[in-house]
Amino acid sequence: MTDFAATKAHFHIPDGLIYLDGNSLGPMPKSVPARMQAMLQDEWAEMLIRGWNQAGWMDQPRRVGDRVARLIGAEPGSVVMGDTLSIKVYQALASALEMVPDRRVILSDSGNFPSDLYMAEGLVKTLGDGYELRVVEPDAYPEAITEEVAVTLITEVDYRTGRLHDIAALTEQAHAAGAVAVWDLAHTAGATPTQVAACGADFAVGCTYKYLNGGPGAPAFIYLAPRHAETARPALSGWLGHEAPFAFDLDYRPGAGVERMRVGTPPVLQLTALEAALDVWDIADMADVRARSQGLTQLFIDAVEARCPGLTLATPRDPDQRGSQVSFRFAEGYAAMQALIARGVIGDFRAPDIMRFGFTPLFIDEDDVRAAVDVLEEVIRDRLWDRPEYRTRAAVT
């Protein structure tokens, strides 16, 4: 059994704060500064360019990728790190479309993160020739998987509502229709026990600055199913995805397996922070994390509905159908969230009216949940949100 008091001790949470925004940016693990300092002093400063070989920088994307693979149920050697999530979405979609050359439709849902849709829209405009991004409501998604569809693109956990899609069932349905299944695990990795290999996903992508606590700008990951590893063509044929980067050939030859999905120079500083952050998973079990998450989210839902009747639940009531977040609708949600933050409870807001709260059992416990509800009740009951300073929109909400 996971000792959640021990995992909580791994994180720096500022005094007086209850942090319910780990689904947007995870807090800093206490081990990160020392690990970063060692890398800066012992590797970059002393080794200089020799660090690529002597410190293992060149192998870091695969080494860290294997640690992420364990958390998403992927086969060893099937995940590689680097670049941003948007780039990895583009890579996966472009490669997937080439695998079904007689079809032109990318199917997604309106609960998908807009950036994924932007990348898909840009890709189909570049390709022209009848390519189409088709977006339907989440409830209509299963029926929309027809034999016209080349690629399905879904974020497993809806970033607004926390709705959890059935990755196994929808992947099976996509394959039955002859489509390739691409999954975005941005709100999944480190939160729910996804099994990409067992469910037959073709591609999966995700970020590491949320539940994996890799820090702002931490690199993304991409999963390439081993059955496609030697045939999927990387649309972004970057130098480090080449079979032999230092042969400096003028023609591109894709690397072996998931290595072909590498693009640019590894972000060594960010990968080092992420490696340190992943150490907490050496003492945590994903099944325990999931069970505790369901308990914490249920505790929060029950308490908020009993004490804050002006808020409307936007997250599924069934714990098996939600990720590790809870969202409530409130017309003055932005101002109310600013009032909460000013009183030491940090969540976030998603337009037009979603107050969003993330629950990371690695550092959140029942006492935090109860204390957060106390503050939320006060903000709503006493209309503390109705102040001019809480209505000014910041760049990041």
N, C-alpha and C positions, 0 to 999 in steps of 0.2 A: 504493500500500500504506500502511496505517495505521502510523504510528510510535508504538508503544505505550509506549516510553520517554517520548515527548513527552506522551502523554495522562496517564501516571502523574504527571508533574510538575505537572499541573493540580490535584492533590488534596492536601489536608492529611491525612496519616495520622500519628497520634502515634508518636513514637519507640518502638521496641521492640514494636510491635503488628503482627500479621498480621490484616487485617480481611476475614473471610469471611462478612460479614453484610450485604453491599450489597443482597441480595434482600429485606431487611427495612427497612433505612434506609441510604441511600447516604451516604458521607462528604462532608464539606464541600469544595467546590471553593475553591481559594485566592482566586479573584476575587470571591467572594460578599461578604466584609466591606466591601471598597471600594465595590462596586456598591450595597450597602445604605446605606452611609454617604452616598454621593452622593444617593441617592433621599431619604433622611431630611433632609439639609441643603439640597440644591438644589431639591427638589420640595416635600415636605411643609412644611418650615419656611418656605421663601420664597414658594412659590406658594399655599399653603393650598388652599382649595377650587378655585382656578383650575387646579390640577394635573389635574383631570378632563379639561379641554380641552387645556391647554398642554403637559402632560407625557404626554398620551395614555393616561391611566389607563383611560378608558372603553373604549378600543379594545384594551386589553391582553389580555383573554381570547381574542379572535380572533387577535391577532398572535402570541401564544404558542401558541395552538391550531394555527396553520399550521406552526410549527416542530415540534410533536409529530406532526402529520399526516405529515410527511415520514418520520418514524421508524417509523410503523406502516403505511405504504403507503396512506395516505388521500388523497383529492383535496383540493387547496387549497380552503379555505373550508368544509370539512366537519367541523371539530373546534373545539370551544369549551371553555374552561377555567372552573372554578369549583365551589364547594361541595365535598362529600366524595364518595368513591367510593360509599358506601351510597346517598346521594341520587341519584347518577347511575344506579345500578342500578335504583332505584325508578322514576325517570323513564323509562328505556328499557323496562322491563317494562310499565309502565302504558300507554305509547304503543303498544307492540307488541301488547298484548292488544286494544286498540281496532281495530287493523288486521285482526283476524280475529274479528269479533264473534260468529260462530256456534260458536266453540270455547272451552273453559274450562280447558285444562290447560297449566301451565308445567312443562316437563321439565328436570330438572337431574340432576347425578350426585353421589354421596356424596363425591367428591374436591373438590367445589367449596368455596370458602371459606365458612365458616359464616355470615358476615355477609350474603353474597349470598342464602343460603337464608332467613335471618331476614327480609330485606326482602321476598322473594317470599312467604313465609308470612304476613307482615303484610298484604301487598297482597291476597292471596286471601281472607283473613278479612274485610277491609274490603269487598271486592266481594260476598262471599257468593254466592248464586245458583248454587251448584254449581261455583264455581271451585276449582281443585285445584293444589297443588304436588306433583308426582310426582318422587321421587328414586330413582334406580337406581344400581347399581354401575357404575363406569366401563366395564368390559368389556361390560356389557349395554346400554350407551347406544345404539349404532347401531340395534339391533333395537327399541328402545323408541320410536323416532321414527315414530309412527303417525299416521293421519289424525285422531286425537283431539287431537293436540298443537297448541296455538296458538303457543307460543313455546318455543324452546330456549334455555337459559341455561347456558353452560359457561365456566369459567375455562380459558384455553388451556393454561396450565401449572399442573398440580396443585401446590398450595402445600406439601403434605407430601412427596410423592415426587419431584416434578420432572418427572413424566410430561407429555409434550407431545402434545396432541391435534392431529389433522389438521383444521385449521380449514377448509380448502377442501373436503375430502370431506364433513365433517359439515354444513357450510353448504349444499352442494349437496343433500344428503340431506334436510335440513330443508325446503328449497324444494320439492323433489320431492313431499314430503308435504303441502305447503300451509302450512307453519309459517314463522314469522318467526324469524330467527337473531340472538340477542344474545350477544356475546362479552365476557368480562372479561379485559382484557390487563394486569392488575396485575403479573404476573410475566413479562410479555412485552416491554412497551415498553422499549427500550434494551437488550434481552437477545437477542431473536431477530428475524429479519427478516420479521415478519408483513406480509402484503399484504391489508388489509381490503377495499380496493376491488376488487382482482383476484379475490378469492375470493367476492365478492358479499355480504359481511356487511351486515345491515340496520342494526344498532346495534353499537357497541363502547364500552366504558368502561374506565377504568384510573386508577391513581394515579401520582404523579410523585415520591414520596419514596423509591422503591426504586432501580431502575437508572437513573433520570433525575436522581437526586441533588438534588431540589428542597428538601430539608430537612424536619424533622418538621412534620407538618400541611400540607405542600404541597398545593395544590388538585388535584382530580381533573379528568379530561377525559371528554367524550362525543363520539362520532362518530355522525353521522346521515347515512346514505347519501343522496346528492343526489336520487335518484329518489323519496325520501320527504320531501324537505326542505320542500315546500310543503303537505303533507297530514297529516303526523304531528301529532297534537294533544298539546301538553305538559300532562301531568296536573298538574304543579306550575307553575301559571301565575303566575310571579313578575313583579315590576315590571320587571326588566331584560330579561325575555323578551317584553315588550310591543312591538308594532310602533312605538309612539311614546311612550316612557316619560314624557317631559316634556310631553306633551299632557294628562296627568293625567285621562284618560278614566275613567269609572266602570266601563265594560265592557272586558273583556280581548279584545285582538286579537293573535294570535301574530305575532312578528317574522318577518322573512324568513329562510328557510333555517335553518341551525343556530342562529342567534340566538335562536330560540324556545326553545331548551334552556337558556338562561341563566335563573337564578332570582334570587339575591340580589346584593348589592353585591360587586364583585370584591375579592378579598383582595390588595390592591396590594403589600403588603410581601412576602408569600409569592410572588406572581407575579414580583416583581423578583428575588428570590433564584433562582427557577427559570430566569428568562431568563439570568442569569449562568451557571448550571449547564449550560444547553444549549449554551453556546459551545463546549464541548469537542467537540461533534458536528460542528463546522466542520472538524475535522481527523481525524475518525474515519469509517470506512465500516462500515455495519452488516454487510455480508457478511464483512469481515475480523474484526469482533468475534465473529461467530458461529463462524467457523472456529477462532479462537483459544480461544474458550470450550470448544468440543468437545475441543480438545487438552488444555486445563488440567483439565477434569473427568475425562478419561480417565487422565491422569497421576495424579490424586488417587485414583481408584478402584483402579487397578492397585497403587499403593503401599500403600493402606490394607488391601486384601485380602491382600497379601503379608505385612504386618507386624502387623496387628491382627485375627487370626482370630476374635475374639469378637464382631466387628461383622458385621451382615448387611445387604447392600446392598438398599435399598428403591427405588432409582432404576433406570429401564430401562438395560440394558447398551448397547443400540443408541444411539449418539450422536445419531442423527436423531430419536429418540423421547424425548429429554429436553431440558429447558430448560437454563438456566445455573446449576443447583444440583445438589448431590449429597446424598442423605440415606442415613444408615445407621441401622438399628435396633439398640438396645442396651437391655437391661432397666434399666440404671442410667444411662440417657442424660442425664437432667437433671443428676445429680451430676457425671458425666463432663464435660459441657459447662461446668459452673461451674469445674471443675478446669482445663480448657483456658483459659477466660477469665482465670483467675488467673495463668496462665503466658503471657499475651499473644497467644493465638489466639482470636479472637472469631467464634463462630458463634451458632446459637441452637437451641432445643429446641421440638418440637411434640409434644404429648401424643398417644398415651400413651408412646411410646418412640423418637421420631425425633430424631436428632442431624442438624441441617441446616446445610449449608455452601454459601454463595453464591460464585460465581466471576464477578467483573466484570473483564474483560480491560483495561478502561480504567486500572485501578490494581493489578491482581494479575498476577504473572508466575510463571514456573516455579520460581524460587528461593523465592518465598513458599510455593508448594505443597509443595515438599520440606521446608522448615523446619516447616510446619504438621504434616506427617505425622510428623516427628521427635518433636514434642511430643505428638501424639496417641498414638503408640506408647508413649511413656513413661507417660502417664496410664493407659492400659489395662494395660500389662504390669506396672506396679508398683502397680496398684490405688490410684492417688492419689485417685481419686474417692471412696474409702471413708472419708471424713472427715465429721464432723458438720456442719462449716460449709458444705459443698457440697450438703447435703440440704435446707436451708431454702428453700422456694419463694418467689421474689420475685413481685411483682405482674405483671411482664412477663417472659416466659420466652424 
